[in-house]
Amino acid sequence: MQGVPAGDVPNDGQTAGDWVKYSDHLAGQLDVANDRYVSGVTIIQRCEARDRAAVGKSTKKGGFLGL
């Protein structure tokens, strides 16, 4: 339930390498955040499909109380 931290801007930032390291870290954190989103949406879609299937089965049984 925690967000993905963006990372700290390099303190000195004097070299291009500092900024490359920082941007690599941000890209990695974006991958983590995107994976969490995709995983969450996938779980929700599977649950909704399962629920639709269960409702479909319950309505095919017949009359009152499925008798």
N, C-alpha and C positions, 0 to 999 in steps of 0.2 A: 504494500500500500504506500510505499515511499516512492517519491519521484527519483529520477535519474539525475544526479548532480552534473552540472555542465563542466566543471573543472575551473581551476584558477588561471587567470591570465598571468603569464610569466612576470615575475617581479622586475627583472632587469630588462628583458626583451631587447637586448642589445644585438642579438645575432638573428639571422634568418632561421638558424637551427632551433632557437627558442620558440619561434612562432610555428615552425613546422611540427615540433613536438606537441605544442598546444593544439594545433588543428588536428593532428592525428588522434589526440586524446578526445577531442570533441566528436570526431567522426566515430570513434569507438563507442562513445556514450550514446550517440544517435542510434547506432546499431542495437544497443541494449534496449533503448526506449522503443524502437520500432518492433523489436522481437516481443516485448511485453504487450504491445498493442495487438499485434497479429495473434499472439497466443490467446489473449483475452477474447478477442472477437471470434476466434475459432471455437473456443469453449462455449460461448454464448450460442453460436450457430448450431452446434451439436446438441445442446440442451433444448433449443427451440425445435429442432427436428425430432428429437425424442419425444417431446411433449405433443407435437402434432400427431405423431404416430400413435401415441397412447390415446389421445382423444379420438382419433379415427377408429381405433379398435373398440373403444367403449361405446361408440354410437352405432356400431354394426350389430350389436348383440340382440337388439330387438326392443320390446316394449318396456313397460315400467320395471325398473330395477333389473333390467337385462333378462327378464323372464320371457 
